[in-house]
Amino acid sequence: MLEPSAPRPTPLPTTTTPAATPSATPVRTAAPTAAPTATPTAAPSPVSSVSEFALPGAGSRPEGIAGGPDGALWVTEHATNKIGRFTTGGSYSEYAVPTADSEPLAIADGPDGALWFTEEIGNNIARITTAGSVTEYAIPFADSYPFGIVAGSDGALWFTEEGIGYIGRVTTSGSFSAYQIPTSNSEPNAIAAGNDGALWFTEVTGNKIGRITTAGSITEYPVPTANSYPWGIAAGPDGALWFAENNGDKIGRITTAGSITEYAVPTASSAPLFVAAGSDGALWFTEEQGDKIGRITTAGSITEYAIPTVGSEPFGITSGPDGALWFAEFMGNNVGRIHP
């Protein structure tokens, strides 16, 4: 087991109040624009447990990935402005996002049987049904650059507003609230639901892990490693939150009480990015520059698996309905699969 690399910090409790609570109506609604377009084939892999599936459109730049209630994997195509649906059997469909050049980013399974995603440049939060119908809701604040998104214990969707340092909340009917993060220029990034009923998020330049209750109270915890760039975050089976330190080359663990432990990734300059809990009780993460998928046990033991495509830059990762981990390759233009 790798030993913790830094002492545990003292929590810095802070509280904010809602900055805005406007309601919103859909700005655009679109019916499905595409039928299934391709059946990708797996590329050869030097690691038997890793498979890759090429996306049908060149240069789509897949980023976010999430399992849907229909048993499929849903993918954001950042460059081609589409949402893709990928079955575990290999069938792929694409649906256009109504707002041009919106750059869809993160995607999450919603509480209403649909998928919800962020539009980084479009400044919208959008909903797509499993039939492919898209509805967009305009965020009340300009240039918010929404990034991560997750369903909360209150039945709403919670998202980070990287550009303005807020945590946003939107109901399934499109009503928005926002809460300002105490640390200025914190650049909130990924967000996850904790087993304590709160939402936990990363602050890339703030170098902190934040916690926000569904009532809007925020607490921040400094990451021990300076300039670590905490990025992805996910709830673990041990009740803690696990996060990737993109610049620190570590995987961090924070308890709901705020105690942090860090574990170094074996590959130097691997730039770990996103994290997901696996069906095997471990946490799995993408290595943006290492071209690997990492696995860390709750005891801190790390194993790495090479991705066949060189320069693939794996991004988002999620647990699939088949028990495997599925991930998006931003530069490789593939969806990858690795089975525990």
Secondary structure, DSSP 8 states (H G I E B T S, - for coil): ----SS-----EE----EEE-----EEEEE-----EEE---B---SSTTEEEEE-SSTT--EEEEEE-TTS-EEEEETTTTEEEEE-TTS-EEEEE-SSTT--EEEEEE-TTSSEEEEETTTTEEEEE-TT--EEEEE-SSTT--EEEEEE-TTSSEEEEETTTTEEEEE-TT--EEEEE-SSTT--EEEEEE-TTSSEEEEETTTTEEEEE-TT--EEEEE-SSTT--EEEEEE-TTSSEEEEETTTTEEEEE-TT--EEEEE-SSTT--EEEEEE-TTSSEEEEETTTTEEEEE-TT--EEEEE-SSTT--EEEEEE-TTS-EEEEETTTTEEEEE--
